Every structure is written in C-alpha cells, then in structure tokens.
Amino acid sequence: MLQAAIGKKIAELRNQHNYSLRELALLADIEHHQLVNIEKGRVDMRMSTLLKIANALKIELKDLF
C-alpha cells in the first residue's frame, strides 16, 4: 500500500534527523496526531501535507516516494 510505504519512509527520515514526532509536526506545521496517522499509513495524505513534511526534513518531495 502506497500510503504505508510513504509513512514508513517519513518515519525513517524523521529518525535520521533525530526528530521526535512532535518536533517534526511542529516544523511541518501539522498536527501531531496527523503525523502519527501518516507514519502508520492510516490516512490518505494531501500533496500539500507531504510538501510541508518534505520541507521540514529539508528534502525534495520526490525523496518521500
């Protein structure tokens, strides 16, 4: 499932940056619970949300796929 794969990639990148869930959520300007659900592959993500996460991780959007 694509959303699960993207969520796993986000979690890996977050850990590489040594960010907690709350830290990344704050940097990306999204709700903490939303990031939890994204990382667990529970929700469909908007492109705008993925872009916020990519920007917070200082990577290009394509690197999430």
Secondary structure in CASP SS format (residue, H / E / C, confidence):
PFRMAT SS
TARGET T0000
AUTHOR 0000-0000-0000
METHOD secondary structure of the structure
MODEL  1
M C 1.00
L H 1.00
Q H 1.00
A H 1.00
A H 1.00
I H 1.00
G H 1.00
K H 1.00
K H 1.00
I H 1.00
A H 1.00
E H 1.00
L H 1.00
R H 1.00
N H 1.00
Q H 1.00
H C 1.00
N C 1.00
Y C 1.00
S C 1.00
L H 1.00
R H 1.00
E H 1.00
L H 1.00
A H 1.00
L H 1.00
L H 1.00
A H 1.00
D C 1.00
I C 1.00
E C 1.00
H H 1.00
H H 1.00
Q H 1.00
L H 1.00
V H 1.00
N H 1.00
I H 1.00
E H 1.00
K C 1.00
G C 1.00
R C 1.00
V C 1.00
D C 1.00
M C 1.00
R C 1.00
M H 1.00
S H 1.00
T H 1.00
L H 1.00
L H 1.00
K H 1.00
I H 1.00
A H 1.00
N H 1.00
A H 1.00
L C 1.00
K C 1.00
I C 1.00
E C 1.00
L H 1.00
K H 1.00
D H 1.00
L H 1.00
F C 1.00
END
